[in-house]
Amino acid sequence: MLLRVDPASTVPLFEQLAASVRLDAARGAISSGERLPAARDVATSLDINVHTVLRAYQLLREEGLIDLRRGRGAVVTDRVALYGALGEAIPALVNRARALDVGLGALTAMIRQEYDS
């Protein structure tokens, strides 16, 4: 697993980290029961604060994608299969939007509106 962040981005680092894990889940790069790297190791390798990593892990925990336990760390839950199913549908949706010349902002707005309805 390769966690990625862009320090120049306006998106907060913890959100970038959580998105990176979600993307790996959607692509099938992580599986249920797999342990995420220790927060300290991630913080050191990315040169960010450990609390930033812990905040990302907490967000993923609230979503049900990981389970946090003392001594075990962050472990991917069975919910990862749901992300994988979405990961299969997303490329088709993006390709269709591109074919129709629908921009990312418009596509995101449509998804947000559908999700909220």
C-alpha positions as CSV (number, residue, x, y, z in Angstrom):
1,M,0.0,0.0,0.0
2,L,1.3,3.4,-1.0
3,L,-0.3,6.3,0.8
4,R,0.0,9.5,-1.1
5,V,-0.4,13.2,-0.3
6,D,0.2,16.4,-2.2
7,P,1.4,19.1,0.2
8,A,0.6,21.8,-2.4
9,S,-3.0,20.8,-2.6
10,T,-5.8,22.8,-0.9
11,V,-7.3,19.5,0.3
12,P,-6.3,18.9,4.0
13,L,-3.7,16.2,4.4
14,F,-5.9,14.0,6.5
15,E,-8.5,14.0,3.8
16,Q,-5.9,13.1,1.2
17,L,-4.7,10.2,3.3
18,A,-8.2,8.9,3.8
19,A,-8.9,9.3,0.0
20,S,-5.8,7.3,-0.8
21,V,-6.9,4.4,1.4
22,R,-10.4,4.6,-0.1
23,L,-8.9,4.5,-3.6
24,D,-6.9,1.5,-2.8
25,A,-10.0,-0.2,-1.4
26,A,-12.0,0.7,-4.6
27,R,-9.2,-0.7,-6.8
28,G,-8.9,-3.9,-4.7
29,A,-5.4,-3.1,-3.6
30,I,-6.3,-3.8,0.0
31,S,-8.4,-6.6,1.5
32,S,-10.3,-7.4,4.6
33,G,-8.1,-8.1,7.6
34,E,-5.1,-6.3,6.2
35,R,-3.3,-3.9,8.5
36,L,-2.6,-0.4,7.5
37,P,0.9,1.0,8.2
38,A,1.4,2.3,11.8
39,A,0.5,6.0,12.1
40,R,4.0,6.8,13.2
41,D,5.5,5.1,10.2
42,V,3.2,6.9,7.8
43,A,3.9,10.3,9.4
44,T,7.6,9.7,9.2
45,S,7.6,8.5,5.6
46,L,5.5,11.4,4.5
47,D,7.0,14.0,6.8
48,I,3.7,15.0,8.4
49,N,2.4,15.1,11.9
50,V,1.3,11.8,13.4
51,H,-2.0,13.4,14.5
52,T,-2.8,14.1,10.9
53,V,-2.5,10.4,10.1
54,L,-4.5,9.5,13.2
55,R,-7.3,11.9,12.1
56,A,-7.4,10.2,8.7
57,Y,-7.6,6.8,10.3
58,Q,-10.4,8.1,12.6
59,L,-12.3,9.3,9.6
60,L,-11.9,5.9,7.9
61,R,-13.1,4.2,11.2
62,E,-16.2,6.4,11.3
63,E,-16.9,5.3,7.7
64,G,-16.5,1.6,8.8
65,L,-13.6,0.9,6.4
66,I,-11.1,0.2,9.2
67,D,-11.2,-0.9,12.8
68,L,-8.8,0.7,15.2
69,R,-7.6,-1.3,18.2
70,R,-4.8,-0.9,20.6
71,G,-2.0,-3.3,19.9
72,R,-3.5,-4.3,16.5
73,G,-3.5,-0.9,14.8
74,A,-5.7,-0.1,11.9
75,V,-7.2,-3.2,10.3
76,V,-9.3,-3.1,7.1
77,T,-12.9,-4.4,7.7
78,D,-15.2,-6.5,5.5
79,R,-16.7,-3.3,4.3
80,V,-13.8,-3.0,1.8
81,A,-15.8,-5.3,-0.5
82,L,-18.4,-2.6,-0.9
83,Y,-15.7,-0.1,-1.9
84,G,-14.5,-2.7,-4.5
85,A,-18.0,-2.9,-6.0
86,L,-18.1,0.9,-6.3
87,G,-14.6,0.9,-7.7
88,E,-15.8,-1.3,-10.6
89,A,-18.7,1.2,-11.4
90,I,-16.7,4.4,-11.2
91,P,-14.5,4.1,-14.3
92,A,-17.5,3.4,-16.5
93,L,-19.3,6.5,-15.1
94,V,-16.2,8.7,-15.6
95,N,-15.7,7.4,-19.1
96,R,-19.3,8.1,-19.9
97,A,-19.1,11.6,-18.5
98,R,-16.0,12.3,-20.6
99,A,-17.7,11.0,-23.7
100,L,-20.6,13.4,-23.1
101,D,-18.1,16.2,-22.4
102,V,-19.4,16.6,-18.8
103,G,-16.7,18.2,-16.6
104,L,-15.6,16.9,-13.2
105,G,-17.3,19.7,-11.4
106,A,-20.7,19.0,-13.1
107,L,-20.3,15.2,-12.5
108,T,-19.5,15.7,-8.9
109,A,-22.4,18.1,-8.4
110,M,-24.8,15.5,-10.0
111,I,-23.4,12.7,-7.8
112,R,-23.8,14.9,-4.7
113,Q,-27.3,15.9,-5.6
114,E,-28.3,12.2,-6.2
115,Y,-26.6,11.1,-3.0
116,D,-28.4,13.8,-1.0
117,S,-31.9,13.1,-2.5
